[in-house]
Amino acid sequence: MHREGRLVSVGDTRLFVVEGGPADGHPILILHGGPGLDHHEFGDYLDPLADQGYRLVFVDQRAQGGSDRAAADTWTIQRMAADVSDLAGTMDLDRYAVLGESFGAFVALQHAVDRPGEAAQTIISGGVPSTRWLAAVERNLESLEPPEIRDQVKRSWDKEASVQTPEELAELMHEQWPFHFADPLDPRIPDYERRTKGWVFSPEILKAMSGDYGGIEVEDRLPTIPQPVLLLAGRHDRVCPLEAHEFMAERIPDAQIVVFEQSGHMTFVEENAKFVDAVDAFLRRTGTGRPA
């Protein structure tokens, strides 16, 4: 899929967006993980949604990727959530979906509670409603096998606080990908890295937000979300556990949960066809103008 990138104003800064699919398709604003990553995280894995008629808008979030470097005091999950609405306004999107993966899911969820109903649909892929759920990360690392991968990930995490350059962050991500797949030795990991080349890493954002990754705390506000919400959860997710998605599903009034039995944190890679089908079915059911 050929993609054109451009900078779009959100008031105090500009976000880099890359689009695919038909211009008149139902827009999906797609938020990458991190913090400190960019839209290259998705590679070509979501291209089938463009082939099915959706307008994909991959967003480099505030001060990340190809976006302008906004002031450091604006590097908050709340401001990044507000950017979603501002971006939609600048792009004249009257009806749109938001899809967030990992840290992007935190931002998408924050947007859903801060700006209820502004998105027609919200899709949370590998997210949590509170930092308390991230306590599972350390426990899951301790049980990670084989031991050499466990030690590799531990050393990599220790280096996050001192990472200085994009090249150093690229190396950290290479070391950490095994933790995010259900099978740490998954033979698809090298292929994933090949299909996502071109990252523009932002280590300063990672260092600024790595303590609590934005500090998402919205559990008590989940019942206020009026739009339909799709929760995509990997059975073996070591970062954002299935239990967190079940917790959200019980409290969001119009929530649907899809569990990926063979996946860890990278559901859109590990079970790509199921991921695409789940998103498509949800959007058709909740209203995109396409037949259900």
C-alpha positions as CSV (number, residue, x, y, z in Angstrom):
1,M,0.0,0.0,0.0
2,H,1.4,3.4,-1.0
3,R,1.3,5.9,1.8
4,E,1.7,9.6,1.8
5,G,2.9,11.4,5.0
6,R,2.3,14.9,6.1
7,L,2.3,17.2,9.1
8,V,-1.1,18.2,10.5
9,S,-1.6,21.0,13.0
10,V,-3.2,20.2,16.4
11,G,-2.8,23.7,17.8
12,D,0.5,24.0,19.6
13,T,2.3,21.5,17.5
14,R,2.1,19.3,14.3
15,L,1.6,15.6,14.1
16,F,3.0,13.5,11.3
17,V,0.3,11.3,9.8
18,V,0.5,8.6,7.1
19,E,-2.6,7.6,5.3
20,G,-3.8,4.5,3.4
21,G,-7.0,3.3,1.9
22,P,-9.7,5.2,0.1
23,A,-10.2,8.9,1.1
24,D,-13.9,8.4,1.5
25,G,-13.6,5.3,3.7
26,H,-14.5,5.2,7.4
27,P,-11.5,6.8,9.1
28,I,-9.5,4.9,11.7
29,L,-7.0,7.0,13.7
30,I,-4.2,4.5,14.6
31,L,-2.0,5.1,17.6
32,H,1.3,3.4,18.0
33,G,2.8,2.0,21.2
34,G,5.8,3.1,23.2
35,P,6.3,5.7,24.4
36,G,9.0,6.7,22.0
37,L,8.0,4.7,19.0
38,D,6.1,5.6,15.8
39,H,3.7,4.4,13.1
40,H,6.2,2.0,11.6
41,E,5.2,-0.4,14.5
42,F,2.3,-1.5,12.3
43,G,4.3,-2.2,9.1
44,D,2.0,-3.5,6.5
45,Y,0.0,-5.7,9.0
46,L,-3.1,-3.5,8.9
47,D,-3.1,-3.0,5.1
48,P,-6.0,-5.5,4.7
49,L,-8.3,-3.0,6.4
50,A,-7.4,-0.5,3.7
51,D,-8.1,-3.1,1.1
52,Q,-11.5,-3.5,2.7
53,G,-12.3,0.2,2.2
54,Y,-11.2,1.8,5.5
55,R,-9.2,5.0,5.5
56,L,-6.2,4.3,7.7
57,V,-4.6,7.3,9.4
58,F,-1.4,6.3,11.2
59,V,-0.4,8.9,13.7
60,D,3.0,9.7,15.1
61,Q,2.0,10.9,18.5
62,R,3.1,14.1,20.1
63,A,6.9,14.7,19.8
64,Q,7.4,11.2,18.4
65,G,8.4,9.8,15.0
66,G,8.1,12.4,12.3
67,S,6.0,14.8,14.4
68,D,7.3,18.2,15.5
69,R,9.1,18.3,18.9
70,A,6.5,19.9,21.2
71,A,7.4,21.3,24.5
72,A,8.4,18.7,27.1
73,D,5.7,19.9,29.6
74,T,3.1,18.7,27.1
75,W,4.3,15.1,27.0
76,T,1.3,13.7,28.9
77,I,-1.2,11.1,28.1
78,Q,-4.0,13.6,28.7
79,R,-2.5,16.0,26.1
80,M,-1.9,13.2,23.6
81,A,-5.5,12.2,24.1
82,A,-6.6,15.7,23.3
83,D,-4.5,15.6,20.2
84,V,-6.8,12.9,18.8
85,S,-9.8,15.3,18.9
86,D,-7.7,18.2,17.6
87,L,-6.3,16.1,14.7
88,A,-9.8,14.9,13.8
89,G,-11.0,18.5,13.8
90,T,-8.2,19.7,11.6
91,M,-8.7,16.8,9.2
92,D,-12.5,17.4,9.1
93,L,-13.3,14.0,10.3
94,D,-16.9,14.1,11.5
95,R,-17.2,10.3,12.3
96,Y,-14.1,8.2,13.0
97,A,-12.8,5.3,15.0
98,V,-9.7,5.3,17.2
99,L,-7.5,2.2,17.4
100,G,-4.7,2.2,20.0
101,E,-2.1,-0.5,20.5
102,S,-0.2,-0.8,23.9
103,F,0.8,2.7,24.9
104,G,-1.5,3.9,22.1
105,A,-4.3,2.0,23.7
106,F,-3.7,4.0,26.9
107,V,-4.1,7.2,24.9
108,A,-7.2,5.8,23.1
109,L,-8.8,4.9,26.4
110,Q,-7.9,8.3,27.9
111,H,-9.5,9.9,24.9
112,A,-12.7,7.9,25.4
113,V,-13.1,9.1,28.9
114,D,-12.0,12.7,28.4
115,R,-13.9,13.2,25.2
116,P,-16.8,10.8,25.5
117,G,-18.6,10.2,22.2
118,E,-16.3,12.2,20.0
119,A,-15.0,8.9,18.5
120,A,-17.7,6.8,16.9
121,Q,-15.8,3.7,18.0
122,T,-12.8,3.0,20.2
123,I,-10.6,0.0,19.8
124,I,-8.3,-1.0,22.6
125,S,-5.6,-3.5,21.6
126,G,-3.4,-4.6,24.6
127,G,-4.3,-1.8,27.1
128,V,-5.0,-1.3,30.8
129,P,-7.3,1.2,32.6
130,S,-4.8,1.6,35.5
131,T,-1.1,1.3,36.2
132,R,-1.9,-1.3,38.9
133,W,-2.3,-3.9,36.1
134,L,1.3,-3.3,35.0
135,A,2.5,-5.0,38.2
136,A,2.1,-8.3,36.2
137,V,5.0,-7.3,34.0
138,E,7.7,-8.0,36.6
139,R,6.1,-11.3,37.6
140,N,5.8,-12.4,34.0
141,L,9.5,-11.5,33.3
142,E,10.6,-13.7,36.2
143,S,8.9,-16.7,34.6
144,L,10.0,-16.0,31.0
145,E,11.8,-18.9,29.4
146,P,14.4,-19.6,28.1
147,P,16.7,-18.0,30.8
148,E,19.0,-16.3,28.3
149,I,16.0,-14.4,26.8
150,R,14.9,-13.5,30.3
151,D,18.3,-12.1,31.1
152,Q,18.4,-10.2,27.8
153,V,15.1,-8.5,28.5
154,K,16.2,-7.6,32.1
155,R,19.4,-6.0,30.9
156,S,17.5,-4.1,28.3
157,W,15.0,-2.7,30.8
158,D,17.8,-1.6,33.0
159,K,19.2,0.5,30.1
160,E,15.9,2.3,29.4
161,A,16.6,5.0,32.0
162,S,19.9,5.9,30.3
163,V,19.1,5.5,26.6
164,Q,20.3,8.5,24.7
165,T,20.1,7.9,20.9
166,P,17.6,6.5,18.5
167,E,20.1,3.8,17.7
168,E,20.3,2.8,21.3
169,L,16.5,2.6,21.5
170,A,16.3,0.6,18.4
171,E,18.7,-1.9,20.0
172,L,16.5,-2.0,23.2
173,M,13.4,-2.8,21.1
174,H,15.3,-5.6,19.3
175,E,16.2,-7.1,22.7
176,Q,12.7,-6.8,24.1
177,W,10.5,-8.1,21.2
178,P,10.7,-11.7,22.5
179,F,8.9,-10.6,25.7
180,H,6.0,-9.3,23.7
181,F,5.3,-12.5,21.7
182,A,3.6,-15.5,23.2
183,D,6.6,-17.6,22.1
184,P,9.8,-15.7,22.9
185,L,11.5,-17.7,20.2
186,D,8.8,-17.1,17.6
187,P,10.4,-17.4,14.2
188,R,8.2,-14.5,13.0
189,I,10.1,-11.9,15.1
190,P,12.8,-11.4,12.5
191,D,10.2,-11.0,9.8
192,Y,8.3,-8.5,11.9
193,E,11.5,-6.4,12.3
194,R,12.0,-6.6,8.5
195,R,8.4,-5.5,7.7
196,T,8.6,-2.6,10.1
197,K,11.9,-0.9,9.0
198,G,12.1,2.8,9.0
199,W,11.3,3.6,12.6
200,V,12.1,7.1,13.9
201,F,12.7,6.4,17.6
202,S,12.4,9.1,20.3
203,P,14.4,8.1,23.4
204,E,13.7,11.3,25.2
205,I,10.0,10.5,25.3
206,L,10.7,7.0,26.6
207,K,12.9,8.4,29.4
208,A,10.4,11.0,30.3
209,M,7.4,8.6,30.6
210,S,9.0,5.2,31.3
211,G,8.2,5.3,35.0
212,D,4.5,4.7,34.6
213,Y,4.1,5.0,30.9
214,G,1.8,8.0,31.1
215,G,0.1,7.1,34.3
216,I,-3.3,5.9,33.0
217,E,-5.9,5.9,35.8
218,V,-9.4,5.8,34.5
219,E,-11.0,2.8,36.1
220,D,-13.7,4.8,37.8
221,R,-14.6,6.5,34.5
222,L,-15.1,3.5,32.3
223,P,-18.9,3.5,32.8
224,T,-19.1,7.0,31.3
225,I,-17.9,5.9,27.8
226,P,-20.9,6.1,25.5
227,Q,-19.4,4.8,22.2
228,P,-18.9,1.1,21.4
229,V,-15.6,-0.2,22.5
230,L,-13.7,-3.3,21.1
231,L,-11.2,-4.9,23.4
232,L,-8.5,-7.0,21.8
233,A,-6.6,-9.2,24.3
234,G,-3.8,-11.8,23.9
235,R,-4.3,-14.8,26.1
236,H,-0.6,-14.8,26.9
237,D,0.0,-11.0,27.0
238,R,2.8,-10.4,29.6
239,V,2.4,-6.6,29.5
240,C,-1.4,-5.9,29.5
241,P,-3.0,-9.0,30.9
242,L,-6.3,-10.5,29.8
243,E,-7.7,-9.8,33.2
244,A,-7.4,-6.1,32.6
245,H,-9.5,-6.4,29.4
246,E,-12.1,-8.4,31.2
247,F,-12.3,-5.8,33.9
248,M,-12.9,-3.1,31.3
249,A,-15.4,-5.3,29.4
250,E,-17.5,-5.6,32.6
251,R,-17.6,-1.8,33.2
252,I,-17.8,-0.2,29.8
253,P,-21.5,-0.1,28.8
254,D,-21.1,-1.1,25.2
255,A,-18.0,-3.3,25.2
256,Q,-17.0,-6.4,23.2
257,I,-13.9,-8.4,24.0
258,V,-12.1,-10.7,21.6
259,V,-9.4,-13.0,23.0
260,F,-6.5,-14.2,20.9
261,E,-5.7,-17.6,22.2
262,Q,-2.3,-17.9,20.5
263,S,-1.0,-14.4,21.1
264,G,1.0,-12.3,23.6
265,H,1.1,-8.5,23.3
266,M,1.4,-8.5,19.5
267,T,-2.0,-9.7,18.5
268,F,-2.0,-7.8,15.2
269,V,1.2,-9.8,14.2
270,E,0.6,-13.1,15.9
271,E,-3.0,-13.6,14.7
272,N,-3.2,-11.1,12.0
273,A,-6.2,-12.4,10.0
274,K,-8.2,-12.8,13.2
275,F,-7.2,-9.2,14.3
276,V,-8.3,-7.7,10.9
277,D,-11.5,-9.7,10.9
278,A,-12.4,-8.6,14.4
279,V,-11.8,-4.9,13.7
280,D,-13.8,-5.1,10.5
281,A,-16.7,-7.0,12.0
282,F,-16.9,-4.6,14.9
283,L,-16.8,-1.5,12.8
284,R,-19.5,-2.8,10.4
285,R,-21.7,-3.8,13.4
286,T,-21.4,-0.4,15.0
287,G,-21.9,1.7,11.9
288,T,-19.5,2.6,9.1
289,G,-21.9,2.9,6.2
290,R,-20.8,-0.6,5.0
291,P,-23.2,-3.5,5.0
292,A,-23.0,-5.7,8.1
